[in-house]
């Protein structure tokens, strides 16, 4: 069924959010998608806590996700992120195995 790699970032300074949005949209997400070799990727801002940003990457297998930490590509992306955002943005990562899918279309 596949696997997901998710990054949760908390942008602590509201004034930094537009800059973070532009950087992630134009630079980081396209670079990470290509570097990881993910099937696809998407991003979202939390409606519960507007400082929280999620980036989600879809893979064919959990083994692909498990190979990310410590890889040269991940190290480079983390270094780029840290250079751009330092301690202004706190991150957490998670790896998930998809165990069920439902639906497939949107209701009409």
N, C-alpha and C positions, 0 to 999 in steps of 0.2 A: 504493500500500500504506500510505502514511502516514509519519509522522515522530515522533520522540521528542525531548523536551527533558528533560535530567536534571541534577539538582543533587546534588552530593556534599558533605555537610557533616561536619566532624569536630568532635565535642563533646569538647574536651580535658579538661574537669573532670567526672569521673564523678558528682559530686554535683549537677551542673547538668542531667544527663540527664532526670530526671523533669519538671523545669520546661520544658525544651526540648520534650519529648514532648507535654506538655499544650498549649503555645503553638502548636506546629506543627499538631497535630491540630485544635484548636478555632478557631484564628485564621488562621494563615498558609496552610495548604493550601486551605481553602475560599475564601479571598480570592484566592490565586494562580490557582486553577482558574477562577474567575469572571473575573478580570482578563485572563488570557491567552486566554480563550475556547477552552480545550482541550476535546477530546472527553471525556477522563476523566483522572484522576490517581490515583496510589497512592504509598505510602511503604513503606520497609523499613529495618530495622536489620541491619547486617552480622553474620553469625555468625562470620566470621573475625576481625573487629576490632570489638568492641562499641561503640567510640566513633564508628563511621562510620554515617551516616544517608543514605539516598537518597530523593529525591523525583523521581517520573517523571510527565511530562505527555505525553499522546498527542494528536497533531494529524493533520489530513487531509493536509497538505502540508509539505514542508521550507521552503517560502517563509514559511509562518506562523511557523515556529520562527526563521528568520533575521530576521524582523521584530521579534522580542522585544528584543534588545539595543538600548538607546537609546530604546526606546518610553517614553512617559510612565508607563504601567502598571508596566513593569519598574523604572524609576527610583524610583517610589514604593515598590514592594515591597522593593527593595534598601535604601532608606533606612529603612523600617520594620524590616527584619532587622538592619541595623547599629545602630539605636537600641536594639533589644532585646538584641542579643548582642555587639556590638562586636567585639573581637579574641578573645573567648572561643570563637568558632566560626569555623573556617576553611572556605571554600567553594570549589568548582570547578564549572563548568558545562560541559555538552557538548550538541551538537546532532547527531542521527543520523537518517539516512534508513533506513527499514525496507526491506530488500531481499528478505526471505523470511519467510514465516510457515509454520508446520507445526502439525499437530494442530488442535485446536479444541474438544476435549472432554477430560474427564478419564477415565482408564481406570477401568473398573468392576470 
